[in-house]
Amino acid sequence: MSGETILLGMKAIEVWPQDCQSEICGDPTIHKITFADTQEYHPRLVAKILELEENHRLRKRYFRGACGTKIHHLEKWASTEAELITVRAQALFRKVLDCEQAVVDLSWANVYRNGDYCLPHSHLRSTASVVYCLDPGDEDPDDSQSGRFCFVDPRLRNCCQHQEGCMTTPFFPGMAAGTMLIFPSQLVHSVNPYAGKRPRITLSWNINKNVMPGSPLPTSTDNGA
């Protein structure tokens, strides 16, 4: 992985920049990293997602609380930028879990519009989930928690600040543009209602060490941050 590059246009971009290192985020099972080279791929990737959101067979709109509009299967987008971020998500998985394999079971984008949110949930069929922030959207002057990703799991100490095992405090890891977060897929997480005008856009991957049998979309709803 060290020294590997992906060609974006005429420029070679490092898969894993030498100065990048993940850090523990609130709990030993949660790690976060923020990439500094986003100007090289964010504009084209955002444009691609908004194009797919308009009208595409991979586009799926569930109900408002199911994470906005989803565009599944990044590998089918014909986007080198999406390929780069996917390879980085897999690299983060291998680094954090200290393993050689990182197999994506399912990947998707979430486009949140005004009023969209994500109900508390966890992910099936995967060891770890990775979330990447492309655009956090507009800040709400009347609600500092608008559109923010958070954990609401009684197994996390940060969520149980008053009594062990009693979830009283959502844990906000903080996600700016370029931030990638990895966590155990079973942790309960959600996204607060978003009130901005600019779309809030994230990417997600469910990853395992080995290929999972069966379909990653066995039901009509599949939530994700």
N, C-alpha and C positions, 0 to 999 in steps of 0.2 A: 504493500500500500504506500509506503514511503517513496516519494518521487513520482508516483503515478499521476497522470494528467488526463483530462478530458478536453477535447477541442471544442470550444464554443466560437463559431465563426472562424476567425483567423487566429484566435488566442487560446493558448493552452492554459487551463485552469487546474491547479493542484487539487486532487481529490481530497487530501487532508493537509491543509496548510501547516507548515512546520511550526508556526508559533501558536497553534491551536491546541488547547488542552481542556478536557471536560472537568467539571468540579462537582462535588456533592452538593445537592440542593435540598437542605432541610432534613433529609433522611438518607441514610447510607444506600438505600435502594433507588434513589432518584438522582440523576445526573443531568447537568445542563452545560451547554456550550453555545457561544455566540460567534458566528462567522463574520469577518470584517470585509469580505470581498463581494458583498451582495449586489453592488452596483453592476457587476459583471453578468448577472443572470436574473435578478429580480424583475426588471422591466419586461423582458420577453416572456418570462414565466407567468407573470400576472396577466399579461395580454393574452397568452394562450388559454389560461383558465377562464377568463371572462368570455373569450370566444366560445369555448366549450360549454359554458354556462348558458349561452343563448339558445342553442339547439343542437343537441348531440345525443347519440344513443347511450353514451356513458353517463349522461346527466340524470340525476334522480332527486326529486323533491318529495320529501315525506311530509311530516307535519312541522309546524313552526318550532316546536321544542326538540326536533331531531337534528339539530346542528345545521340549519339552513339548507342550502342546496349542495348536494354531493356530486362529484365527478370521480368515478371509480377508476382503478387500474392505470396508474401513472405510466406503466410500461407500454400502454396502447396509445399514448398521446402523440407519438412521433415528435418528442421534444427532448433535445439534448440537455436542456436545463433541468428538466424533470429527472433525467437519467443521473445527472450530477448529484442532485440532492438525495436521490434514492441511494446511490452508492455511499454517500456520506452517512446516511441513516444506518446502513448496514455496517459501515466501519465503526460507528459509535457503539452499535450492539456488540460487535466483536471485542472492542476495547473494554467496555464495561463488564461484559460477562466472561471475558478472558477465554474466548473460544475461536475456532477457525471458521465455522460456518455461520451464515446469517441469511436465512431464507425468508423472503417476504411472502406472507400468506395473503395479505390484502393491503392495498394502498388506495388512498383517495384524497381529494381536496374538499374542504368545506368553505363555502362562500356564504357568509352571514350578511344579511341585509337588515335594515331597521326592524327591530322587534323579534329577530331570531335569537334562539338560545339553545342550550343543550342540557337536557335533563340528566341527573346523576346516573351513571352507568359504569360498567367495566366491560372489558373486551374478552370475547370467547376465542378459543383456538390459538392463543399465542402466549409466548413466554414474556415478551416485553413489547411495549408500544412506544413509538416515537412520534412526537408532534413537532412540527416546524412552523414558525410564524413568518409568513410572507409579508403580511400587512396587518397590524393590530387594529386598523381602522381609526375612526375619530374618537377623541376623548370627549366624555360627557361632562361639562362643567358642573352639572347638578348631581352626578353620580360617579365617583372615582372608580367604582368597581364594575362599571358598564362593560360588557363584553369580555371580561377577564376569565381566563382559565383557572380553575382551582381544584384542589383535592378535598373531598368530603368523606374521608374514610376513618372509621373508629380504630383502625389498626395503626394509624400514623400518630405519633406523639404530638406533632404540631397541630393536629386537629382536635386533640383532647387536652387542652390546657387547664381545665378545671377538675376533671376526673378521668382517670384511666379508663379507656374503652368507651367513653361517652363523647361523641362528636359534637362539639359546641362551636368550633372555630374553623371556618374554611381556610385552607392553606393555599396562598397565592404564590406560585414560584416566580412569577414575573416573566413575561415574554415579549421582548421587543422584536422588531424586524430583524431576522437573521438568527434568532434563538432556536436551538434544537434541544428538546427535552426527551429523556428516556426514563421509563418507569415500568414496574411490573404491571402487566395488563389487567390484573385482578383488582388493582386499586380503584376505588370509586372516585370518579372525577366528573366535572361538569363545566359549563360555560355560562356565565351570567347573561341575562338579556342584553342585547346590543342595541344602542340607540343612535348610532352614527349614520351619516349620509354615504361616506365612502365605504365600499365593501370591506369587511374583515375577512381575511383569507388565510387559511392554514392548510398544511399538508399532514397526513398521518400514515403510519405504517404499522401493521401487526407483524412481528418477526419471531421466528423460531430458529433453533439450531438445525432442524431437519424439516423436510417437506411434510405437510399435514395432508392426510387423505381427505377426499370429499371436497365439497364446494365451500369457499369462504363466505358465501352469501346464501345460507340455507333458508332464510326467512325473508319476509317482505320489509323488515326494518333492520337497519344496522347502524347503531349510533356510533359516533366518534367525535373527538374534540377537534 
